[in-house]
Amino acid sequence: MFGIVLFPLDSSRQALETATKAIELARSRNGRMVLLSVVEPNRPGMEDPAVVAQLLERTRLQVEQTGVACEVVERQGQPAFVIGDVADELNVDVIVMGSRGVNLETESESTAAKVIQLAPCPVLVVP
């Protein structure tokens, strides 16, 4: 269980802290991690590609230093749909993502809330 952990990475400050939780989960289960970067084509100015590339590389190195196998996947599209599609394509066991809090009764527009609704596997949301 939890042999493949999908970690959608964004450029937030909390991303590396959340990555630590995903790494711990993969490591404790002798699993592997898939780091996912999603670029929204209609919002290209939202994230600096150099910052995202640097964050992906730092996270990949952090994962590999713990002895966990790591794969990097980069896709374009709406984040929640891409995350669900990649989870399904790669047959991942769990998605680990950060959020500032999710209230499914009142906040259905956040990426985390959408992923919870669309995901083909369990979703661990780290505050």
Secondary structure, 3 states (H helix, E strand, C coil): CCCEEEEEECCCCCHHHHHHHHHHHHHHCCCEEEEEEEECCCCHHHCCHHHHHHHHHHHHHHHHHCCCEEEEEEEECCHHHHHHHHHHHCCCCEEEEECCCCCCCCCCCCHHHHHHHHCCCCEEEEC
